[in-house]
Amino acid sequence: MDEMKYELLTEISGRMQADLLESFLEANGVDVELFQESVGHTIYPVNVDALGNVQVFVPKEDIKKAKKLLEEFNIEE
């Protein structure tokens, strides 16, 4: 079985915040994959239990760098 190449960095409530984090990480050289459970795509955000949560994955080899960048991102908010 293939080993997973990505590791979960964090889970964020809301797609807009996740998109901002994705842009920040990618601007600093870290590839990002976002995963979100959905009840359908609408213009209105859905935050029912975990449905509004977005999981942010980064390559395993970049996890330390991504964690440091995440700290900077959270300070700047």
N, C-alpha and C positions, 0 to 999 in steps of 0.2 A: 504494500500500500504506500502511496506517495505521502511524504511528510507535508504538512501544511506549511505554506510559505509566508502566510500572514498571521499576525498576532493581534488580538484585541487590545487596543490602546485605551479606549474609554467608551462610555455610553452617554449620549447627550439627549436631553429632552428637547425635541424640536428640530425640524429640518433646516431652518434658516441658520441656527447656531452651528449645526454640523457642517453646513456649506461654508460658513466663515472659517471654521477650523480647518476644513479641507484646503481652502485657498491659502491659509497661513502656512500649513505644513508643506504644501506643494511649492510655495514660493521659497521655502527654505530647503528644497531638495528631497523631500520625503514623499514617496508615492502613497496614495490613500485610496482605500475602498470603503464605501459606505453601504450599510445594510440596514433596511428599515422594514418592519412588518407594516402592512398597509391594508386598509379597508377600501382602497380605491383612491385614485388621484383626484383631488379637488382643489379649488383655490382656497378653501377654508381648512386650517390646520386641525387635525384630529389628535386629541390627547386623551384617549380613553385607556386607562391602565398603561400597558407598555406599548400601545400602538403608535404613540407619538415619539417613542425613543428611537434613536439612531445609533447603531454600533459603528465605531470608527476603527478600521483595521489598517495596520501598516506592515510592511515587510519585516520579518523577524530580525534581519540584520540592522534595521534602522530603529528598533524599539527604544534603545537608550536615548538616541538623539530626539526621537519623537516625544518621549516623556519630558525631557528638558524643555522642548518647545511648547509642550502643553502647559507646563508651569508658567512660562512667559505669557502664553495666550490667556490664561486665567487671571494673571496679574493685571493685564491690560484691559480687561473687561470693565 
